[in-house]
Amino acid sequence: MAAEIVYVGHATVLIELDGVRLLTDPVLGDWLGPLRRQVSAPSREHAERLDAVLISHLHRDHVELRSLRRLAAAGVPLVVPVGTRGFFERRGLGGAVELAPGESHAVGPVRVTATEADHEIGRRDVLGEPVGYLVEGSRRVYFAGDSDLFDGMAALGKGGLDLALLPVWGWGPTLGPGHMDPERAARAAAVLTPRLAVPIHWGTFYPLGLSRVRPRPLTEPPRAFAARAHDLAPGTEVRIAPPGTGVAFGRAP
């Protein structure tokens, strides 16, 4: 049985492992406030036959209510950070499973464990902390969500990681605190030591009109990450997947 991901775009990744289909931080529309999608719209098949949606935190480029309502209408359950279930219930998205860092939830034969993340929320009047996720079955996958480097990150690589999905940029020409740029993402790869790393959180959304005058942040971050990871994490293979493309990372025994 194949193990693969599709980088749908931004922080939205379809993870297929042991027959389970998980979608992270789904943003499936063409716009987010002043931001516009810079690539083709996601294929409908990337949001079909899902077993769960994993939400890392409540920033609007990770929690897009139109997309979540579309998925909830199809009966897809949500896995969310502890303290945020009420936020989703008040918006008609009930039944979410809350996880604090270190807590796990079974989705079929796959175990999903919330991990620590270093990222400031500070909006939507909710105290829930951001998380990443470790997805474990016949392979081990780490999805960082939005996070800077943190002291406990190296522990996530103990036991071996087959794949790390690492954010390398954001949605504009600059990055605020609580994010990894290509250099810091390469340092994350060095402490996590995954067999394979795929850069995410780049090349998808950008302020309307800005790509004509400042296009480099749409294309440069993953290449810069790959170059630095070559130096800092030589045991990790980096594959750059443009939004909408897939990456196989192993075949289950």
C-alpha positions as CSV (number, residue, x, y, z in Angstrom):
1,M,0.0,0.0,0.0
2,A,1.5,3.3,-1.1
3,A,2.5,6.0,1.3
4,E,2.4,9.4,-0.3
5,I,1.5,13.1,0.2
6,V,0.1,15.7,-2.1
7,Y,1.2,19.3,-1.4
8,V,-2.1,20.9,-2.1
9,G,-0.8,24.4,-1.3
10,H,0.1,26.7,1.6
11,A,-0.2,24.4,4.7
12,T,-2.8,22.1,3.1
13,V,-1.3,18.6,2.6
14,L,-3.1,15.4,1.8
15,I,-1.3,12.5,3.7
16,E,-2.1,9.0,2.5
17,L,-0.8,6.3,4.8
18,D,-2.0,2.7,5.4
19,G,-5.3,3.4,3.6
20,V,-6.0,6.5,5.7
21,R,-6.4,9.9,4.1
22,L,-5.7,13.0,6.2
23,L,-5.9,16.6,5.1
24,T,-4.0,19.3,7.1
25,D,-5.2,22.9,7.5
26,P,-7.5,22.9,4.5
27,V,-7.7,26.1,2.5
28,L,-9.4,25.1,-0.8
29,G,-10.7,28.4,-2.2
30,D,-9.1,31.0,-4.4
31,W,-8.8,33.9,-1.9
32,L,-8.3,34.8,1.8
33,G,-9.1,38.4,2.4
34,P,-6.6,40.4,0.4
35,L,-4.6,37.2,-0.5
36,R,-5.1,35.5,-3.9
37,R,-4.2,32.0,-4.9
38,Q,-1.2,32.1,-7.3
39,V,-1.6,28.6,-8.7
40,S,-4.4,26.4,-10.0
41,A,-7.3,25.6,-7.7
42,P,-6.9,22.3,-5.8
43,S,-8.2,19.2,-7.5
44,R,-11.5,18.0,-5.9
45,E,-10.1,14.6,-5.4
46,H,-7.7,15.9,-2.8
47,A,-10.6,16.7,-0.6
48,E,-12.6,13.5,-1.2
49,R,-12.8,10.2,0.8
50,L,-11.1,11.8,3.8
51,D,-10.8,10.1,7.1
52,A,-10.0,13.2,9.2
53,V,-8.9,16.9,9.0
54,L,-6.0,18.0,11.1
55,I,-6.0,21.6,12.3
56,S,-2.8,23.1,13.7
57,H,-4.0,26.5,14.9
58,L,-6.6,29.2,14.4
59,H,-5.0,31.7,12.1
60,R,-7.2,32.5,9.1
61,D,-4.7,31.0,6.6
62,H,-5.0,27.7,8.4
63,V,-8.7,27.7,9.5
64,E,-10.8,28.6,6.4
65,L,-14.4,28.2,7.4
66,R,-15.8,27.8,3.9
67,S,-13.5,24.8,3.3
68,L,-14.2,23.3,6.7
69,R,-18.0,23.5,6.2
70,R,-17.7,21.8,2.9
71,L,-15.7,19.0,4.4
72,A,-18.0,18.7,7.5
73,A,-21.0,18.4,5.2
74,A,-19.3,15.3,3.8
75,G,-19.0,13.9,7.4
76,V,-15.2,14.4,7.8
77,P,-14.2,14.7,11.5
78,L,-11.9,17.4,12.8
79,V,-8.8,16.9,15.0
80,V,-8.0,20.3,16.7
81,P,-5.8,21.8,19.4
82,V,-7.0,21.5,22.9
83,G,-9.1,24.5,24.0
84,T,-10.5,25.2,20.5
85,R,-13.5,22.8,20.2
86,G,-15.9,25.5,21.3
87,F,-14.6,27.8,18.6
88,F,-15.6,25.2,16.0
89,E,-18.9,24.3,17.7
90,R,-20.0,28.0,17.6
91,R,-19.5,27.9,13.9
92,G,-21.5,24.8,13.3
93,L,-18.6,22.4,13.2
94,G,-19.3,20.1,16.2
95,G,-17.8,16.8,17.3
96,A,-14.1,17.9,17.0
97,V,-11.5,15.8,18.8
98,E,-9.2,18.0,20.9
99,L,-5.6,17.0,21.4
100,A,-3.0,18.6,23.7
101,P,0.7,18.1,22.8
102,G,1.5,14.5,23.6
103,E,-2.1,13.2,23.3
104,S,-3.0,10.8,20.5
105,H,-6.1,9.8,18.5
106,A,-6.5,6.7,16.3
107,V,-7.8,7.2,12.8
108,G,-8.2,3.7,11.6
109,P,-4.8,2.0,11.7
110,V,-3.0,5.3,12.0
111,R,-2.1,7.2,15.2
112,V,-2.2,11.0,15.2
113,T,-0.3,12.7,18.0
114,A,-0.3,16.4,18.7
115,T,3.1,18.0,19.1
116,E,4.4,21.2,20.6
117,A,4.7,24.2,18.3
118,D,6.2,27.7,18.8
119,H,3.8,30.1,17.1
120,E,1.9,33.1,18.5
121,I,-1.9,33.0,18.0
122,G,-3.2,36.1,19.7
123,R,-6.5,36.4,17.9
124,R,-10.1,35.0,17.7
125,D,-10.4,35.2,21.5
126,V,-9.4,31.6,22.0
127,L,-6.7,30.3,24.4
128,G,-5.9,27.1,22.5
129,E,-2.2,26.7,21.7
130,P,-0.9,25.8,18.3
131,V,0.2,22.3,17.6
132,G,1.9,20.2,15.0
133,Y,1.1,16.5,14.3
134,L,3.0,13.3,14.2
135,V,1.2,10.7,12.0
136,E,2.4,7.1,12.7
137,G,1.5,3.9,11.0
138,S,3.9,1.8,8.8
139,R,5.7,5.1,8.3
140,R,6.2,8.2,10.5
141,V,5.3,11.7,9.2
142,Y,5.8,15.0,11.0
143,F,3.6,18.0,10.0
144,A,4.9,21.1,11.7
145,G,1.9,23.4,11.0
146,D,3.2,26.9,11.7
147,S,6.2,26.8,14.1
148,D,9.6,28.2,14.7
149,L,12.3,25.9,16.1
150,F,11.7,24.8,19.7
151,D,13.7,22.9,22.3
152,G,11.8,19.7,22.1
153,M,11.8,19.4,18.3
154,A,14.8,16.9,18.2
155,A,12.8,14.4,20.3
156,L,10.2,14.1,17.5
157,G,12.9,12.5,15.3
158,K,13.7,9.8,17.8
159,G,12.7,6.4,16.4
160,G,13.2,7.8,12.9
161,L,11.1,10.0,10.7
162,D,10.3,9.0,7.1
163,L,9.0,12.4,6.2
164,A,9.0,15.9,7.6
165,L,6.6,18.6,6.2
166,L,8.4,21.8,7.1
167,P,7.1,25.4,6.5
168,V,9.7,27.5,4.8
169,W,7.8,30.8,4.3
170,G,4.4,32.4,4.6
171,W,2.0,34.4,2.4
172,G,3.8,37.7,1.9
173,P,7.2,39.3,1.1
174,T,8.3,39.1,4.8
175,L,7.8,36.8,7.8
176,G,6.7,37.6,11.3
177,P,7.8,35.9,14.5
178,G,6.9,32.2,15.0
179,H,7.7,31.1,11.5
180,M,10.6,29.3,10.0
181,D,12.4,30.8,7.0
182,P,14.6,28.6,4.8
183,E,17.6,28.8,7.1
184,R,15.6,27.8,10.2
185,A,13.7,25.1,8.4
186,A,17.0,23.6,7.4
187,R,18.1,23.7,11.0
188,A,14.9,21.9,11.9
189,A,15.7,19.2,9.3
190,A,19.1,18.9,11.0
191,V,17.6,18.2,14.4
192,L,14.7,16.0,13.2
193,T,16.9,14.0,10.8
194,P,14.1,12.8,8.6
195,R,14.8,10.5,5.7
196,L,12.9,12.9,3.4
197,A,11.8,16.6,3.9
198,V,9.2,18.4,1.8
199,P,9.0,22.2,2.1
200,I,5.4,23.6,2.6
201,H,3.8,26.9,3.3
202,W,5.1,28.7,0.2
203,G,4.1,29.6,-3.3
204,T,0.3,29.6,-2.9
205,F,-1.2,32.8,-1.6
206,Y,0.1,36.3,-2.0
207,P,-1.3,39.9,-1.7
208,L,-3.3,40.9,-4.8
209,G,-1.0,42.5,-7.4
210,L,2.3,42.1,-5.4
211,S,3.6,39.2,-7.5
212,R,4.2,41.6,-10.4
213,V,6.8,43.7,-8.4
214,R,8.1,41.2,-5.8
215,P,7.8,37.7,-7.2
216,R,10.8,36.1,-5.5
217,P,9.0,35.0,-2.2
218,L,6.7,32.9,-4.3
219,T,9.5,30.7,-5.7
220,E,12.8,31.2,-3.9
221,P,12.1,29.8,-0.3
222,P,12.0,26.1,-1.2
223,R,15.2,26.3,-3.3
224,A,17.0,28.2,-0.5
225,F,15.8,25.6,2.0
226,A,17.1,22.7,-0.2
227,A,20.5,24.4,-0.5
228,R,20.9,25.0,3.2
229,A,19.5,21.5,4.1
230,H,22.2,20.0,1.8
231,D,24.8,21.6,4.1
232,L,23.1,21.3,7.5
233,A,21.2,18.0,7.1
234,P,23.2,16.0,4.5
235,G,21.4,12.7,5.5
236,T,18.0,14.2,4.5
237,E,16.7,14.1,1.0
238,V,14.8,17.2,0.0
239,R,12.0,17.1,-2.6
240,I,10.4,20.3,-3.8
241,A,6.8,19.6,-4.7
242,P,5.0,22.6,-6.4
243,P,1.5,23.1,-5.2
244,G,-0.8,20.4,-6.5
245,T,1.9,17.7,-6.9
246,G,2.5,14.5,-5.0
247,V,5.5,12.8,-3.4
248,A,5.8,9.1,-2.6
249,F,7.7,8.3,0.6
250,G,7.6,4.6,0.9
251,R,5.5,1.5,0.3
252,A,4.1,-0.3,3.3
253,P,5.5,-3.8,3.8
